[in-house]
């Protein structure tokens, strides 16, 4: 029985639609989620040989000068570059993260030592009738450039999520893996003329990982110079091989395990000086293995327009790819634990036990510890576990308050309570009591107390510590003792010093940033104490202690510590420290 025309037409439509749908299905690509352009696999830590960098910098412009480090043998940091395997970058990941120079205030000296800005541009002036090649804009510092280009990509790691952490990590790696020390261990000296395999093997033998060796070619002689050595780290900051960070030039490397842009057939100069610029020899010839553009600077009396064009041609081409912190186990801090009075303990009043020596004369001491408290941490520790406790906060809400002046024997506790026959005279403090209320504040209060009297804190500090400090004529009365505390409070304003390092209340910061900021502002090593909150072990900055000798001159609080460049603290190295905001 034949099919009707209507049925046949309908069948044809269905078949046509089905075939069309199948065709579209086969030819349409399933949309894929876009890849994160800012993702990366590896951190490249690049160190530069300053003499070669200076040569490259001067090659771009004869008016350029160099800020070479005072230590002529040290390698300096170029940068820490988050990098995607097989390519360059990512770079400039977050333009909203503008570089804040205050954050590196505390490590400026270290940065000038290990991460200096070697490249100094020419001034924007002309002398007499002679014109010089000038930059078109003011050059930004290397720290500004490295943070904006690479640091803003590294911030995805908590260990590198601020300017301080990023640059401090570079300092730590430079101290631990400086190529000066690495090459010295392999008996490679400055002014050696070796091939790339020798340098690569030297780094490999010491660091046990594959590094990248970078060369620059001299424009006149076509000799290659040692420029940079790059080592690599994973996202846990463990050192790893640099394999895969960049594809080598075709035909330039016969041994694929040697990571380099250098010509393996040519020796490499490792010079103790900056070579002179010979601008007349083969200036227009380009070497295929050079990482810098060859230049022609024979006509230095050309017009300004010609100089501008020359500067454009001389634009530098750099292949920018994109001691370990010790974690201390948190312990719940007993405020001023080292200065607690002995209770229910019988002891010889003339002797005091010491951790470093079994017995010392009780009244002997070496330094004065001036301790200031952050009142909002103190208030938090006082009220957190009690509904009856209240706080008496100072009138100036952004001011650290005084805890005490403690005569101390280095390496031991105390002394304390040096003269139990000495009474406390509150009346002698009448001229300075208003200031004491604001700067030496008794924060502790309670809804249930009925017998607490004005001056109880001051009486306690005088009887416990002042009776030991009075052996100095400068502190031999209540008035002198407490007046000295007020004077130091005004002279060493901790909130102002911390703010210079970008550290403000209602933030959290690594202890290294806090300690180095204070150390830079004070000029001496302080001691930092943290309070750990029970349950969460969250650390809060609690007290800062600075120290004085018996002439009342500021001194380090840790004169006998083996490594005085590390913070003296009970705070953790691997957590940010909470800096509570003012309570209103």
C-alpha positions in Angstrom: 0.0 0.0 0.0 1.5 3.3 -1.1 2.3 6.2 1.2 0.1 9.3 0.8 1.6 12.5 -0.4 0.9 14.2 3.0 2.6 11.4 4.9 5.6 11.4 2.6 6.0 15.2 2.9 5.9 15.0 6.7 8.4 12.2 6.8 10.8 14.2 4.6 10.5 17.2 6.9 11.3 15.1 9.9 14.3 13.5 8.2 15.6 16.9 7.1 15.2 18.4 10.5 17.0 15.4 12.1 19.9 15.6 9.7 20.2 19.3 10.2 20.2 18.9 14.0 22.9 16.2 13.7 25.0 18.4 11.5 24.8 21.3 13.9 25.6 19.0 16.8 28.7 17.7 15.1 29.9 21.1 14.1 29.2 23.1 17.2 32.0 23.2 19.7 31.1 22.9 23.4 32.0 26.1 25.1 34.9 25.6 27.5 35.3 27.6 30.7 37.9 30.3 30.1 41.3 29.7 31.7 42.5 32.0 34.4 45.1 34.3 32.7 46.7 35.0 36.1 47.3 31.3 37.0 50.9 30.1 37.4 52.9 27.0 38.3 56.2 28.0 39.7 58.2 30.8 41.3 61.4 31.9 39.7 63.9 33.6 42.0 66.3 35.6 39.9 69.7 36.8 41.0 71.8 39.2 38.9 75.5 39.8 38.6 75.6 43.6 39.1 78.6 44.3 36.7 76.8 42.7 33.8 73.6 44.4 34.6 75.4 47.8 34.7 77.0 47.1 31.3 73.6 46.3 29.8 72.1 49.5 31.4 74.8 51.7 30.1 74.5 50.1 26.7 71.0 51.6 26.4 72.1 55.1 27.1 75.6 56.6 27.6 74.1 58.9 30.3 73.0 56.0 32.5 74.9 55.4 35.7 74.9 52.5 38.1 74.3 52.1 41.9 76.6 49.2 42.5 76.6 47.4 45.9 79.4 48.1 48.3 80.1 44.4 48.5 81.7 43.8 45.1 81.2 40.1 45.3 77.5 39.8 46.1 74.8 38.9 43.7 71.7 41.0 43.9 68.0 40.1 43.5 66.2 40.9 40.3 62.9 39.5 41.3 60.5 36.7 42.3 58.5 35.8 39.2 55.3 33.7 39.3 55.5 31.8 36.0 53.3 29.5 33.9 55.4 26.5 32.5 56.5 27.1 28.9 55.7 30.8 28.8 56.4 34.1 30.4 54.2 35.6 33.0 51.5 36.2 34.2 52.2 39.8 34.9 50.5 42.9 36.3 47.7 40.7 37.8 45.9 43.3 39.9 46.3 47.0 39.1 44.3 47.9 42.3 47.2 46.6 44.4 49.3 49.8 44.2 52.7 49.6 45.7 52.9 50.9 49.3 56.5 51.9 50.1 55.6 52.2 53.8 55.2 48.4 54.0 59.0 47.9 53.4 60.1 50.7 55.8 61.5 48.2 58.3 63.6 46.3 55.7 64.9 49.2 53.5 68.5 48.7 54.6 68.3 45.0 53.8 66.7 45.7 50.4 69.5 48.2 49.6 72.0 45.5 50.4 70.4 42.5 48.6 67.8 44.0 46.3 69.3 47.4 45.3 68.1 49.6 42.4 71.3 49.4 40.3 69.9 51.3 37.3 70.1 55.1 37.7 68.6 57.1 34.8 70.1 60.4 33.5 69.0 63.7 35.0 66.4 65.8 33.1 68.9 68.7 32.6 71.2 69.9 29.9 74.6 71.3 30.7 75.9 74.2 28.6 75.3 73.8 24.9 75.6 70.1 24.9 72.5 68.0 25.0 72.4 64.5 26.5 70.0 61.6 26.0 67.2 62.0 28.5 64.5 59.8 29.8 61.0 60.8 28.9 59.6 60.1 32.4 60.9 59.6 35.9 62.0 56.0 36.4 60.1 54.1 39.0 62.1 52.2 41.6 62.8 48.5 41.1 60.7 47.7 44.1 57.7 49.5 42.6 58.2 47.8 39.3 58.7 44.2 40.7 55.7 44.5 43.0 53.3 45.8 40.3 54.5 43.4 37.6 55.2 40.2 39.6 54.2 40.7 43.3 50.5 41.3 42.3 50.5 37.8 40.8 52.3 36.2 43.8 49.7 37.4 46.3 47.6 34.3 45.8 50.0 32.6 48.2 49.4 33.6 51.8 53.2 33.6 52.3 53.6 36.4 49.7 50.3 38.3 50.0 51.7 41.7 51.0 54.6 43.9 49.9 56.5 43.1 53.1 56.2 39.4 52.7 57.1 39.4 49.0 60.3 41.5 49.5 61.2 39.9 52.8 61.1 36.5 51.1 63.5 37.8 48.5 65.9 38.9 51.3 65.7 35.5 53.0 66.3 33.6 49.8 69.2 35.9 48.9 70.8 35.3 52.3 70.2 31.5 52.1 70.9 30.9 48.3 73.2 33.8 47.3 75.1 32.8 44.2 78.3 34.3 45.6 78.3 31.5 48.2 77.0 28.9 45.8 79.7 29.5 43.3 82.4 29.8 46.0 81.5 26.3 47.3 82.2 25.0 43.8 85.5 26.9 43.7 84.2 29.2 40.8 85.9 32.5 41.4 85.2 35.9 39.9 87.1 36.5 36.6 86.8 32.8 35.7 86.2 32.1 32.1 84.2 28.8 32.0 81.4 27.4 29.8 77.8 27.3 30.7 78.0 23.6 31.7 80.5 24.5 34.4 78.2 27.1 36.0 75.1 24.9 35.6 76.9 21.9 37.3 78.2 24.1 40.1 74.7 25.3 41.1 73.3 21.8 40.6 76.0 20.3 42.9 75.3 22.7 45.7 71.5 23.3 45.5 70.6 19.8 44.1 68.2 21.3 41.5 68.3 22.5 37.9 68.9 26.2 37.6 68.7 28.6 34.6 71.9 30.4 33.5 71.4 33.6 31.6 74.0 35.4 29.4 74.4 38.8 27.8 76.6 39.4 24.8 79.2 42.2 24.5 78.3 44.4 21.5 81.9 44.9 20.3 83.7 41.5 20.9 80.6 39.3 20.8 81.9 37.6 24.0 79.2 36.4 26.4 79.0 37.5 30.0 77.4 35.9 33.0 74.2 37.9 33.7 71.7 36.0 35.9 71.1 32.7 37.6 67.5 31.6 38.3 66.4 29.0 40.8 62.8 27.8 41.3 60.3 27.1 44.0 56.9 25.5 44.2 53.8 27.1 45.8 54.9 25.6 49.2 58.2 27.6 48.8 60.2 24.3 48.4 63.1 24.5 46.0 62.5 22.5 42.8 64.0 22.1 39.3 63.4 25.0 36.8 62.7 22.5 34.0 60.0 23.9 31.7 60.2 27.5 32.6 61.2 28.6 29.1 61.8 26.9 25.8 65.5 27.2 24.9 66.5 28.7 21.5 66.6 26.3 18.7 70.0 24.8 18.0 71.7 26.7 20.8 71.7 23.9 23.3 72.8 20.4 22.6 72.3 19.1 26.1 68.6 19.6 26.9 69.1 19.3 30.7 71.2 22.5 30.7 68.8 25.4 31.1 70.2 28.5 29.5 70.1 31.0 26.7 73.9 31.0 26.5 75.9 29.6 23.6 77.3 26.3 24.9 80.3 26.5 22.6 81.5 29.9 23.9 83.2 30.7 27.2 81.4 33.0 29.6 83.0 36.0 31.2 82.4 36.5 35.0 84.0 39.9 35.4 84.9 41.9 38.5 84.4 45.2 36.7 82.0 46.8 34.3 83.3 46.6 30.7 83.7 49.8 28.8 81.3 50.6 26.1 83.0 50.4 22.7 80.4 52.1 20.6 82.2 52.1 17.3 82.9 48.5 16.6 80.3 46.5 14.6 77.5 48.4 16.3 74.9 47.4 13.7 75.5 43.7 13.9 73.1 41.6 15.8 74.1 38.4 17.5 71.4 35.7 17.5 72.2 34.6 21.0 72.2 38.1 22.6 69.4 39.0 25.1 69.9 42.7 24.5 69.5 44.9 21.4 72.8 45.9 19.8 73.1 49.7 19.5 74.7 52.4 17.5 75.7 55.4 19.6 78.3 56.9 17.2 76.3 60.1 16.7 75.9 61.6 20.2 75.3 65.1 18.9 72.1 64.3 17.1 68.9 66.2 17.6 66.5 65.6 20.4 64.0 63.9 18.0 66.7 61.5 16.8 67.6 60.7 20.4 64.0 59.9 21.1 63.9 57.5 18.2 67.1 56.0 19.5 65.7 55.5 22.9 62.8 53.6 21.4 65.2 51.3 19.5 67.2 50.8 22.7 64.3 49.5 24.7 65.7 46.8 26.9 64.5 43.3 26.3 64.5 41.1 29.4 63.1 37.7 29.7 61.0 38.2 32.8 59.5 34.9 33.7 57.1 35.6 35.4 66.2 31.3 57.0 62.9 29.5 56.4 60.3 30.7 58.8 60.4 28.7 62.0 57.0 27.9 63.4 56.9 28.1 67.1 54.2 26.2 68.9 51.8 28.7 70.4 51.5 28.9 74.1 49.0 30.9 76.1 50.8 33.9 77.2 50.8 34.9 80.9 51.1 38.7 80.8 54.5 39.7 81.9 55.3 36.1 82.9 58.9 36.8 83.4 58.1 39.5 85.9 55.4 37.8 88.1 55.8 38.1 91.8 56.5 34.9 93.8 53.6 33.8 95.8 53.6 31.2 98.6 57.3 30.6 98.1 60.0 30.8 100.7 63.3 32.0 99.4 66.4 33.8 100.5 65.7 37.5 100.2 69.3 38.2 99.2 69.4 35.7 96.3 67.6 35.1 93.1 67.7 32.1 90.9 68.8 32.6 87.3 68.5 30.4 84.2 72.1 31.2 83.3 73.8 31.1 86.7 72.5 29.3 89.8 72.7 32.3 92.2 73.0 36.0 91.7 72.8 38.9 94.2 69.2 39.8 94.3 69.7 43.5 93.7 72.0 43.1 90.7 70.7 44.0 87.2 72.0 44.9 83.8 69.3 46.7 81.8 66.0 48.5 82.2 63.1 47.0 80.3 60.6 49.6 79.4 57.3 47.8 78.6 54.4 49.4 76.7 51.0 47.6 76.3 48.5 47.9 73.6 45.4 48.7 75.7 42.9 47.0 73.4 44.6 43.6 73.6 45.0 44.1 77.4 41.3 44.9 77.6 40.5 41.9 75.4 42.5 39.5 77.6 41.0 41.0 80.8 37.3 40.7 79.7 37.2 37.7 77.3 36.6 35.2 80.1 34.8 37.3 82.7 31.4 39.0 82.6 32.3 41.1 85.6 35.6 42.5 84.3 35.6 46.0 82.7 38.3 48.2 81.2 39.4 51.7 82.0 40.8 52.8 78.6 43.1 55.8 78.2 41.7 59.1 76.8 44.0 58.9 73.8 42.6 55.9 72.1 45.5 55.4 69.7 48.2 55.5 72.3 50.1 52.6 73.8 50.1 52.6 77.6 53.0 51.9 80.0 53.2 48.6 81.8 56.4 49.3 83.7 60.1 49.9 84.0 61.8 46.6 85.0 65.4 46.3 86.1 66.5 43.0 84.7 69.4 40.7 84.7 70.2 39.5 81.2 69.3 35.8 80.9 67.3 35.6 84.1 64.2 36.8 85.9 64.1 39.9 88.0 65.3 41.2 90.3 62.1 42.2 92.1 61.0 43.5 95.5 64.5 44.7 96.3 63.5 46.7 99.4 60.4 45.6 101.4 61.0 48.5 103.8 60.3 51.1 101.2 56.8 52.6 101.3 55.0 54.1 98.3 54.0 57.8 98.5 51.2 58.6 96.1 51.4 62.3 97.1 54.9 62.6 95.6 53.2 62.0 92.1 50.7 64.8 92.4 52.3 66.9 89.6 52.1 64.1 87.1 49.0 62.1 88.1 46.9 63.5 85.2 49.5 62.2 82.7 49.8 58.9 84.5 46.1 58.4 84.1 46.5 58.8 80.4 49.9 57.1 79.7 50.3 54.7 82.6 46.7 53.6 82.8 45.3 51.1 85.1 43.1 49.3 82.6 41.8 46.5 84.8 38.5 47.2 86.5 35.6 45.1 87.8 32.0 45.5 88.6 32.5 43.6 91.9 35.5 45.4 93.3 34.9 47.7 96.2 38.3 48.2 97.7 40.5 49.1 94.7 42.0 52.5 95.2 43.7 55.0 92.9 47.3 54.3 92.4 47.2 50.6 93.1 49.0 49.8 89.8 51.6 52.5 90.4 52.2 51.2 93.9 52.6 47.7 92.7 55.1 48.7 90.0 57.1 50.8 92.5 57.3 48.2 95.2 58.1 45.3 92.7 60.4 47.1 90.3 61.0 50.7 91.4 62.7 49.5 94.6 65.3 47.8 92.4 65.6 50.7 89.9 66.3 53.2 92.7 69.9 52.1 92.9 70.3 54.6 90.0 70.3 58.2 91.1 68.2 59.1 88.0 65.4 56.8 89.4 65.8 57.0 93.1 62.4 58.3 93.9 58.8 57.6 93.0 58.6 60.9 91.1 61.8 60.3 89.1 60.8 56.7 88.3 57.4 57.4 87.0 58.4 60.7 85.3 61.1 58.7 83.4 58.4 56.3 82.1 56.2 59.3 80.9 59.2 60.8 79.1 60.1 57.6 77.3 56.4 57.2 76.4 56.5 60.5 74.6 59.9 59.9 73.1 59.2 56.4 71.7 55.7 56.7 70.4 55.1 53.1 69.2 51.9 53.9 67.2 53.8 56.4 65.1 56.8 54.1 64.5 54.5 51.3 63.5 52.5 53.5 61.1 55.8 54.4 59.3 55.9 50.7 58.4 52.3 50.7 57.2 51.1 49.0 60.4 47.8 50.3 61.7 45.1 49.1 64.1 42.4 46.9 62.7 44.9 45.0 60.6 47.0 41.9 60.8 50.7 41.7 60.0 53.6 39.2 60.1 55.8 39.4 63.2 58.8 40.1 61.0 57.2 43.2 59.6 56.3 44.5 63.1 59.7 43.7 64.5 61.8 45.1 61.6 59.6 48.3 61.6 60.2 48.8 65.3 63.9 48.0 65.0 64.3 50.5 62.1 62.4 53.2 64.0 64.2 52.7 67.3 67.6 51.8 66.0 67.8 48.9 68.5 66.3 45.5 68.9 63.0 45.4 70.8 61.1 42.5 72.3 57.5 41.7 71.1 55.0 39.7 73.2 51.8 38.2 71.9 48.7 37.0 73.6 47.2 33.7 72.3 43.4 33.4 72.5 42.3 30.1 73.9 40.5 27.8 71.6 41.6 29.5 68.3 45.2 30.2 69.3 44.8 33.5 67.4 47.9 35.7 68.3 47.4 39.4 69.2 50.1 41.9 69.6 50.2 42.6 73.4 53.4 44.3 74.5 56.5 45.9 73.1 59.6 46.1 75.3 62.6 48.4 74.6 65.7 48.4 76.7 68.1 50.9 78.3 71.5 50.6 80.0 72.3 52.2 83.3 73.1 55.5 81.6 69.6 55.4 80.3 70.9 54.9 76.7 68.8 52.8 74.4 70.3 49.3 73.8 69.3 46.0 72.2 67.0 43.9 74.4 68.8 40.7 73.2 72.6 41.5 73.2 73.7 37.9 73.5 71.2 36.2 71.1 73.0 34.1 68.5 71.0 35.6 65.6 70.1 39.2 66.5 68.5 39.7 63.0 65.6 37.5 64.0 62.8 38.8 66.1 63.0 38.4 69.9 59.4 37.3 70.5 56.9 34.6 71.6 54.8 35.4 68.5 54.4 32.9 65.7 56.4 33.3 62.4 53.8 31.5 60.3 50.7 33.5 61.2 49.7 37.2 60.9 49.5 39.0 64.3 46.2 40.7 65.0 46.5 44.4 65.9 43.1 45.3 67.4 41.5 48.6 66.6 40.6 51.2 69.2 37.4 50.7 71.2 35.1 53.7 71.4 
